[in-house]
Structures are given as structure tokens and as C-alpha cells.
Amino acid sequence: MRVVLVLGPSTGGIGTYVRALVEHCVGLGDQVVVVGPASTERHFAFTATGARFVTPQRLRRVLKHADVVHSHGFKAAALVNLALTGRRSPRHVVTLHNPLPATGPRAVVGRFAVRGPDVVLGASSDLVQRARELGAAREVSLCPVPAPPLPEPTRSRVEIRRDLAVPDGDNLLLAVGRLAPQKSLPVLLDAIALLGDLPVRLAIAGEGAERAALAARIESDKLPVALLGHRGDVADLLAAADVFVLASRWEARALVVQEALRAGVPVVATAVGGLPELVGGAAILVPADDAAALAGQIRRVVTDPALRNGMRAAGPVRAATWPPYAEALAVARAWYRERNSPATQSAVA
């Protein structure tokens, strides 16, 4: 097939997923073009997989020759809908990765985004329901986004903790993600402040617009927190961590939570979006924006060895219930054809 994948600015999960789809499609012999900001090509190197990369200014041109276009996010979907107006339309598949706004101009864009495509896929069940509420009139389905398998750690737990300056006997808490409002990192810092009587250190891997404000807060309150910046060694960090923490206001199927559970790291996260259906009983979930609840559950895990060991065992067991990585990618690609076509039936099977 001639496949066009469209995404907006990304340094995290969406770009990671699109690159995985690109590799999958190219491996099956598809001709793939990725459309997005130049920054995404610099970060994810789509062309290294055998795909072409172009910026949105060339979207209309590449759509002329496409069999299917797969948009990622409601803004990308709206852009494609506009580009397809009044012309021969390739099949249009959209995957929603983030919440659709309920009010204001962005809500108008969201409704426009989901009403034109042939298929709307949600990375979590709440996104599927929201798309239906906004009038997605054709096929709407859940299509979970898988995390790529992590490589094996390249360093020992002792080496990593030494590099992070974690004293012997301290508990290392790990957070990974963009330094952005969605991740509610100020709430996480509030929780760390409430744990001042415990020997804990928090390492936050990631970059973003909130870095300066977070650094100022850490310095002013003398919090035991290190901002690590962008890291390419998440497998190593997970191997050294005692607890993985996520304070987000919303997530679909957070890739880092998938990675942490696979690695057997106890997870304390917020009960938002698709996280409850992702983790089942393998993680501890707390309300969003509740620093006291977050601190309380971190304290439980840190101070209760039996609970911690049980969570270490439960994570990989839960991860084994998710669709295998290659299968999840094949299911997404199956939507590129009509559902009743022989090729699609074969791909789903």
C-alpha cells in the first residue's frame, strides 16, 4: 500500500508509536511517507526506516498518490480533513492519543477532526466514547498503543544509582515524561515534600517548558529531586528504581507505565484516562491532583517490603495479558483496508 502517516510535534509516545508503525509497514513492503514538523524527523529519524519524510506544506501533494492516510491526534486529523476537501480521498484513519477538548475553539476542531475520517481509533476506551459523543459517524474502535520492548540494561543497579548519586539505603523514585502541565509534576514535588521523613530520592527523566520552574522549586525547597533531562537509557533507570511514579492529569496507555510494569518496577500512578484498564490490579492508583494521596501510597510501597515484592511480581504478569507488540501493530494496519476485505481479515487473524 501507499501509506501516509501524519503527526504533529512530538518527543514522546506519539512519535514513538508512529515510528513503530512506519517500521512495520515498510517491513511489509508498503511505500510510506511521514508528514510532520521537521523536529519530529530530527528526533525519531523516520527516514532511517526506509520511509520518506515531508513537512505539512507538502501534505496535499503526497495525498494525491496515497491509498490510506493515518492521522495521529485530532489536530493532525483536522489538517488532513481540510487537505482532502473537494478531492479524491484515500481511506482516512485517525488514532486519538489525547483528550478531545469539551469547550471553546479547540472543541470545534475536535468535532471536525472525528466526523470526516473513515475510521476513528482510540488509544483508550474513554477516547472511543468521547469520539462517539462528538459525532464520529463511521467506524469507531479501541486500538491500544503498545510500548516497544525495552533493551536489556547496560549497567548494573549499583552503577546506575552511583551515577545518580543515590546514597545506599535510599529509595529511588523514578518519573519519566515531558516536563509539561499534563504530567502534573508540581503535584509530584508536593508529594515529595510530604515524604521528608523518609530516605527517598526522585529522578525525573525528560525535558520540556516547565524545567526552569521545577528547578527553581527544587532549589528553593531543597527537595531530594534531580532533573535528568532527556535520557536514552530508560531501561537502565528502571533497573535502578524502587518505585515508578506518574502524577499525570490524563494518560491513555502511558508507554512508560507499560515499560515499568514489564520491568517489574512497582508503579504508583493516577487513576485517569486509560490507566485503570491498562494496569488492572498490578499498580496502585490515586486520584489526580492529590499530593497527599500520592505521598501516602508511595510511603506504603517504600515501607512495606511484602507489598513491594508483590507488585514486582504482578507487573510482568499483567503485561503478559496485553497484545504482543507486533500483533498490536498489525491490528492497527488492518484498519488501512476495508474491514470486509480478504487482506484485512488475514491481517486481523
C-alpha positions as CSV (number, residue, x, y, z in Angstrom):
1,M,0.0,0.0,0.0
2,R,0.9,3.7,-0.3
3,V,0.7,4.9,3.2
4,V,0.9,8.4,4.6
5,L,1.3,8.9,8.4
6,V,0.6,12.4,9.8
7,L,1.6,13.7,13.2
8,G,2.2,17.0,15.0
9,P,5.1,18.0,17.3
10,S,6.2,15.1,19.4
11,T,9.1,14.0,21.5
12,G,7.4,11.1,23.3
13,G,4.8,8.4,22.9
14,I,3.0,9.5,19.7
15,G,6.3,9.8,17.8
16,T,7.5,6.5,19.2
17,Y,4.3,4.8,18.1
18,V,4.4,6.3,14.6
19,R,7.9,5.2,14.1
20,A,6.9,1.7,15.1
21,L,4.1,1.7,12.6
22,V,6.5,3.0,9.9
23,E,8.9,0.2,10.6
24,H,6.1,-2.3,10.5
25,C,4.6,-1.0,7.2
26,V,8.0,-0.7,5.5
27,G,8.8,-4.2,6.5
28,L,5.7,-5.4,4.8
29,G,6.6,-3.6,1.6
30,D,4.4,-0.5,1.9
31,Q,5.6,2.8,0.5
32,V,5.4,5.1,3.5
33,V,5.6,8.9,3.7
34,V,5.6,10.6,7.1
35,V,4.3,14.1,7.4
36,G,5.1,16.3,10.4
37,P,7.3,19.1,11.7
38,A,11.0,18.9,10.9
39,S,11.7,18.5,14.6
40,T,10.0,15.1,14.6
41,E,12.2,13.8,11.9
42,R,15.3,15.0,13.9
43,H,14.0,13.3,17.0
44,F,12.7,10.0,15.5
45,A,14.7,9.6,12.3
46,F,11.7,8.2,10.3
47,T,13.8,8.2,7.1
48,A,16.2,5.7,8.7
49,T,13.5,3.1,8.5
50,G,13.1,3.5,4.7
51,A,10.2,6.0,4.7
52,R,10.1,9.4,3.1
53,F,9.6,12.5,5.3
54,V,8.0,15.8,4.3
55,T,6.7,18.8,6.2
56,P,2.9,19.7,6.2
57,Q,3.4,22.2,3.4
58,R,3.6,19.1,1.1
59,L,0.6,17.3,2.5
60,R,-1.8,17.8,-0.4
61,R,0.8,16.7,-2.9
62,V,1.5,13.4,-1.1
63,L,-2.2,12.7,-0.5
64,K,-2.8,12.6,-4.3
65,H,-1.0,9.3,-4.5
66,A,-1.9,7.7,-1.2
67,D,-4.1,4.6,-0.6
68,V,-4.5,5.4,3.1
69,V,-3.6,8.3,5.4
70,H,-3.3,7.7,9.1
71,S,-3.5,10.8,11.3
72,H,-2.3,10.8,14.9
73,G,-4.2,13.3,17.1
74,F,-7.2,15.5,16.5
75,K,-5.1,18.4,15.1
76,A,-3.4,16.2,12.5
77,A,-6.8,14.7,11.6
78,A,-8.4,18.1,11.1
79,L,-5.4,19.1,8.9
80,V,-5.9,16.1,6.8
81,N,-9.7,16.6,6.6
82,L,-9.0,20.1,5.2
83,A,-6.5,18.8,2.7
84,L,-8.9,16.2,1.4
85,T,-11.8,18.7,0.8
86,G,-13.0,18.5,-2.7
87,R,-10.6,15.9,-4.0
88,R,-10.3,12.1,-4.3
89,S,-10.0,10.8,-0.9
90,P,-7.7,8.0,0.2
91,R,-9.0,6.0,3.2
92,H,-8.6,8.1,6.3
93,V,-7.8,6.5,9.6
94,V,-7.3,8.6,12.8
95,T,-5.8,7.5,16.1
96,L,-6.7,9.7,19.1
97,H,-3.9,9.7,21.7
98,N,-5.1,12.6,23.9
99,P,-8.4,14.0,25.2
100,L,-10.6,16.0,22.9
101,P,-11.5,19.4,24.3
102,A,-15.0,19.9,25.6
103,T,-15.4,23.6,25.0
104,G,-14.0,26.5,23.0
105,P,-12.4,26.7,19.6
106,R,-10.4,23.5,20.1
107,A,-13.6,21.6,20.7
108,V,-14.9,22.7,17.3
109,V,-11.6,21.4,15.8
110,G,-12.1,18.2,17.7
111,R,-15.6,17.7,16.3
112,F,-14.4,18.4,12.8
113,A,-11.5,16.0,13.2
114,V,-13.6,13.0,14.1
115,R,-16.6,13.5,11.8
116,G,-14.7,13.2,8.5
117,P,-12.5,10.1,8.7
118,D,-13.5,6.6,7.7
119,V,-12.2,5.2,11.0
120,V,-11.6,6.7,14.4
121,L,-9.4,4.7,16.7
122,G,-8.9,5.5,20.4
123,A,-5.8,4.6,22.4
124,S,-8.1,4.1,25.4
125,S,-11.8,3.4,26.0
126,D,-12.6,6.9,27.2
127,L,-11.2,8.3,23.9
128,V,-13.5,6.0,22.0
129,Q,-16.5,7.1,24.0
130,R,-15.6,10.8,23.5
131,A,-15.3,10.4,19.8
132,R,-18.8,8.9,19.6
133,E,-20.1,11.8,21.7
134,L,-18.6,14.3,19.3
135,G,-20.4,12.6,16.3
136,A,-17.9,10.2,14.8
137,A,-20.4,8.7,12.4
138,R,-18.4,5.8,10.8
139,E,-16.3,3.1,12.4
140,V,-15.0,3.8,15.9
141,S,-12.9,1.3,17.8
142,L,-10.4,0.8,20.6
143,C,-6.9,0.2,19.3
144,P,-4.4,0.2,22.2
145,V,-1.0,1.7,21.6
146,P,1.9,-0.7,22.6
147,A,5.2,0.3,24.1
148,P,8.2,-1.1,22.2
149,P,10.2,-3.7,24.0
150,L,13.0,-2.1,26.0
151,P,16.6,-3.3,25.6
152,E,18.3,-5.0,28.4
153,P,20.0,-2.7,30.9
154,T,23.6,-2.0,30.0
155,R,24.8,-1.2,33.5
156,S,24.2,-2.7,37.0
157,R,21.8,-1.3,39.5
158,V,24.7,-0.3,41.7
159,E,26.5,1.6,38.9
160,I,23.3,3.5,37.9
161,R,22.5,4.5,41.4
162,R,26.1,5.7,42.0
163,D,25.9,7.8,38.8
164,L,22.6,9.3,40.1
165,A,24.3,10.0,43.5
166,V,21.7,7.9,45.4
167,P,23.1,7.0,48.8
168,D,23.0,3.4,49.9
169,G,19.7,2.7,51.8
170,D,17.8,5.5,50.0
171,N,14.8,4.6,47.9
172,L,15.0,5.8,44.3
173,L,11.7,7.0,42.8
174,L,11.6,7.5,39.1
175,A,9.4,9.6,36.8
176,V,9.7,9.7,33.0
177,G,8.0,12.1,30.7
178,R,7.7,15.6,29.2
179,L,8.1,18.5,31.7
180,A,4.6,19.8,30.7
181,P,1.4,20.6,32.6
182,Q,-0.3,17.3,31.7
183,K,2.3,15.5,33.8
184,S,1.4,17.4,37.0
185,L,5.0,17.5,38.2
186,P,4.4,20.3,40.7
187,V,1.9,17.9,42.4
188,L,4.6,15.2,42.4
189,L,7.0,17.7,44.0
190,D,4.4,18.5,46.6
191,A,4.2,14.7,47.4
192,I,8.0,14.5,47.7
193,A,7.9,17.4,50.2
194,L,5.4,15.4,52.3
195,L,7.8,12.5,52.4
196,G,10.6,14.5,54.0
197,D,11.0,12.0,56.9
198,L,11.8,9.1,54.5
199,P,15.1,8.4,52.8
200,V,13.8,8.9,49.2
201,R,15.3,10.4,46.1
202,L,13.3,11.3,43.0
203,A,14.8,11.3,39.5
204,I,12.8,12.9,36.7
205,A,13.9,12.0,33.1
206,G,12.6,14.3,30.4
207,E,12.6,17.8,29.0
208,G,10.0,20.5,28.5
209,A,8.8,24.0,29.1
210,E,8.4,23.6,32.9
211,R,12.1,22.8,33.5
212,A,13.0,26.2,34.8
213,A,10.1,26.4,37.2
214,L,10.6,22.9,38.5
215,A,14.3,23.6,39.0
216,A,13.6,26.7,41.0
217,R,11.1,24.9,43.2
218,I,13.6,22.1,43.8
219,E,16.3,24.5,44.8
220,S,14.1,26.8,46.9
221,D,12.6,23.9,48.9
222,K,15.8,21.8,49.0
223,L,13.9,18.8,47.7
224,P,15.7,15.5,47.0
225,V,14.9,15.6,43.3
226,A,17.2,15.5,40.2
227,L,16.1,16.7,36.8
228,L,18.0,14.3,34.4
229,G,17.0,15.9,31.1
230,H,16.3,13.7,28.1
231,R,17.6,10.2,28.6
232,G,18.1,7.3,26.2
233,D,18.7,4.8,29.0
234,V,15.3,4.3,30.4
235,A,15.9,0.5,30.7
236,D,18.9,1.3,33.0
237,L,16.9,3.8,35.1
238,L,14.1,1.3,35.6
239,A,16.6,-1.3,36.7
240,A,17.8,1.0,39.4
241,A,14.4,2.3,40.5
242,D,12.5,1.1,43.6
243,V,9.2,2.8,42.6
244,F,7.9,4.3,39.3
245,V,5.6,7.3,39.9
246,L,3.2,9.0,37.5
247,A,1.2,12.1,38.6
248,S,-0.4,12.9,35.2
249,R,-3.8,14.6,34.8
250,W,-4.6,12.3,31.9
251,E,-2.9,9.4,30.0
252,A,-4.2,6.8,27.5
253,R,-1.9,3.8,27.8
254,A,1.3,5.6,29.0
255,L,4.2,3.8,27.4
256,V,6.4,4.4,30.4
257,V,3.9,2.7,32.7
258,Q,3.9,-0.3,30.3
259,E,7.7,-0.4,30.4
260,A,7.8,-0.1,34.2
261,L,5.3,-3.0,34.7
262,R,7.2,-5.2,32.2
263,A,10.4,-4.5,34.1
264,G,8.8,-5.4,37.4
265,V,9.0,-2.0,39.0
266,P,6.2,-1.1,41.4
267,V,4.0,1.6,40.0
268,V,2.1,4.3,41.8
269,A,0.0,6.4,39.3
270,T,-3.1,8.5,38.9
271,A,-6.4,6.8,38.1
272,V,-7.0,8.8,34.9
273,G,-7.8,8.1,31.3
274,G,-6.9,4.6,30.2
275,L,-4.6,3.8,33.1
276,P,-7.1,1.7,35.2
277,E,-7.8,-0.6,32.2
278,L,-4.1,-0.8,31.4
279,V,-2.8,-1.8,34.9
280,G,-5.7,-3.7,36.4
281,G,-4.6,-4.6,39.9
282,A,-0.9,-4.6,39.2
283,A,-0.3,-0.9,40.2
284,I,-1.6,1.4,42.9
285,L,-3.8,4.2,41.6
286,V,-4.6,7.5,43.3
287,P,-6.8,10.5,42.4
288,A,-5.3,13.1,40.1
289,D,-4.0,16.4,41.7
290,D,-4.0,14.9,45.2
291,A,-0.4,15.2,46.6
292,A,-1.4,13.7,50.0
293,A,-2.8,10.6,48.4
294,L,0.2,10.2,46.1
295,A,2.6,10.6,49.0
296,G,0.6,8.2,51.1
297,Q,0.8,5.4,48.6
298,I,4.4,6.0,47.8
299,R,5.0,5.7,51.6
300,R,3.1,2.4,51.7
301,V,5.2,0.9,48.9
302,V,8.5,2.2,50.3
303,T,7.9,1.0,53.8
304,D,6.2,-2.4,53.1
305,P,8.6,-4.9,51.6
306,A,5.9,-7.6,51.2
307,L,3.7,-5.2,49.2
308,R,6.7,-4.0,47.1
309,N,7.7,-7.6,46.3
310,G,4.1,-8.5,45.4
311,M,3.9,-5.6,43.0
312,R,7.2,-6.5,41.4
313,A,5.8,-9.9,40.6
314,A,2.4,-8.6,39.5
315,G,3.7,-6.2,36.8
316,P,5.1,-8.7,34.4
317,V,2.1,-10.9,34.9
318,R,-0.2,-8.0,33.9
319,A,2.0,-7.1,31.0
320,A,1.7,-10.7,29.6
321,T,-2.1,-10.1,29.2
322,W,-1.6,-7.2,26.7
323,P,-1.5,-7.9,22.9
324,P,2.0,-8.7,21.8
325,Y,3.8,-5.8,20.3
326,A,3.9,-7.0,16.6
327,E,0.3,-8.1,16.9
328,A,-0.9,-4.7,18.1
329,L,0.9,-3.0,15.1
330,A,-0.7,-5.5,12.7
331,V,-4.2,-4.7,14.1
332,A,-3.7,-1.0,13.6
333,R,-2.5,-1.6,10.0
334,A,-5.5,-3.9,9.3
335,W,-7.7,-0.8,9.6
336,Y,-5.9,0.6,6.5
337,R,-8.2,-1.6,4.4
338,E,-12.0,-2.1,4.4
339,R,-12.9,-4.5,7.2
340,N,-14.5,-7.0,5.0
341,S,-11.6,-7.3,2.5
342,P,-9.6,-10.6,2.5
343,A,-6.4,-8.7,3.2
344,T,-7.9,-7.2,6.3
345,Q,-9.3,-10.5,7.6
346,S,-5.9,-12.1,7.1
347,A,-4.1,-9.2,9.0
348,V,-6.5,-9.4,11.9
349,A,-6.3,-13.2,12.1
